Amino acid sequence: MNEGQQEKSSPNLHFVRQIIAEDNQSGKFGGRVCTRFPPEPNGYLHIGHAKAICLDFGMAQEHGGQCHLRMDDTNPVKEDVEYIEAIERDVRWLGFDWGPHFYFASDYFGRMIECAVQLIKMGKAYVCELSAEEWKEYRGVPTRPGKESPTRNRSVADNLDLFDRMRQGEFPDGFCVLRAKIDMASPNIHMRDPVLYRILHAAHPHTGDLWCVYPTYDFAHGLEDSFEQITHSICTLEFEVHRPLYDWFLETLGLYHPQQIEFARLNLSYTVMSKRKLLELVKEGLVRGWDDPRMPTLCGLRRRGYTPESIRAFCDVIGVTKFNSLTDLALLEHCVREDLNKRSWRVMGVIKPLKLVIENYPADGEETFEAVNNPEDPSAGTHRVPFSRELWIEQDDFMEMPQKKFFRLAPGQEVRLRYACLVTCTGVVKNAAGEVVEVRCTYDPLSRGGTSPDGRKVKGTIHWVSARHAMASEMRLYDRLFTVENLADLPDGKDFREALNPAALTVVPGFVEPSAGQAVAGTRFQFERIGYFSVDPDSKPGFPVFNRTVTLKDSYKAVGAPA
């Protein structure tokens, strides 16, 4: 397939695709496409990063190019090997591979030092000893020019000496910094003599104690792209205002110049996309960890039962634009349902158990009925479901005083037990509080398999689990993490933690048929009529734990009240 055909067949012809296609057509980079995904290893990746990953790797794949995975590890105080390994794991899980192109910003620290020294020699950088408070005052605001540092015009020789002493560890943290000499009156505040290097006596997860000065993100980022010969440096909109600074560094140093393209980041309703805030939730014990299924992290979504295919489909559906907007979480859930519907086995499980006793079925009798594994995939075949006199059904499938058009189980009313037979309610057993704890029924022996022997119409069909064969389990039901659709709308002074949804996780006991109860962690099922579930790693032999991945339909009537 040639380049034009690739573009024509693309499902979402967004502006980034168009820019790359035009560059290839004009021969701007010799027809070469090289992108990169450059996360900072200071936290776990979330669904917002998935959009960037799909875009960076996707554009390279579409054009026969390559995408680098690079750790932007310029701040050792916040970085950790745990995050580096998690990032690799998550990118691979999404279905992408960087081949031999795995890099670290710290791989280039030596070359960055050389660039800094070159700027000093050109009279374009100087050592500044302003304190953090003085720095803010001197920098000014966008509507008012800044003031020059008292040391801005010291000699090249003095600056070289001071920078060398910084590198040798002579000064304590925060004593001085190396700044670029650009324009303190620029309306773009990022051009007002930005910091290039600061002193940090901290061990680095990749380089250890080799360095005690570290480049700032703004100085390092454009250089890394240049060193790696990136063609299209795709980043989110907040970096648009930084682009003139990246351009100044590369042009002043006479280095190879990639093209930077900005797009709108993903903002998802009822969700927070700040790694700092997510880290606070973890550290404060407000969630069970980075992989808590309530979290929007990729490891959290994976544990909840989301598939990489559904996330990639979601990223394709939302597209790539230049405009910030809020994407409805329901769209992500729709993509998950669409994918799980095709791949998940149908099994029966009960999350609100109510005992049902079939009075005219032998007390010691049992048999099995054939159940379809997946009606969307005939090749998935069938499995056998055990049946006995006592069953578990859903509480919601029985009503002692039924409302109009309630076609499930009620006194005198007949329903179909999925795959098994027809039963008619004959009575109930109540506890001392007057609550129904058992439903009594009779079954039609001629209706085995769930068919009506005389052609009578039975409107209601309910699912069930044989009490004798059921496996007791823990069901974890999830709702929105926050009660506020857009956290940006929180009033000033209100902490985001105050918007946490107390009903984001509900744990209930349940029962499942044996085929589901013996599945390994990560196995996904559709519990008929309830939703899609995944086996959690917390499961133990004989006692499975299930996470509800998503309901069968968008049935969240209100936050805090899952269906």
PyMOL commands that set and color helices and strands:
alter all, ss='L'
color gray80, all
select helices_A, chain A and resi 3-9+15-26+47-62+81-93+105-121+132-139+156-167+189-191+217-227+237-253+275-283+298-304+308-318+329-343+378-380+395-397+445-447+487-489+496-499+514-517
alter helices_A, ss='H'
color red, helices_A
select strands_A, chain A and resi 34-37+66-71+102-104+125-128+177-180+195-199+213-215+232-236+259-263+345-347+349-350+353-358+366-372+382-388+390-394+414-417+421-430+436-443+461-462+465-466+471-478+505-512+524-527+531-535+545-551
alter strands_A, ss='S'
color yellow, strands_A
deselect
rebuild
show_as cartoon
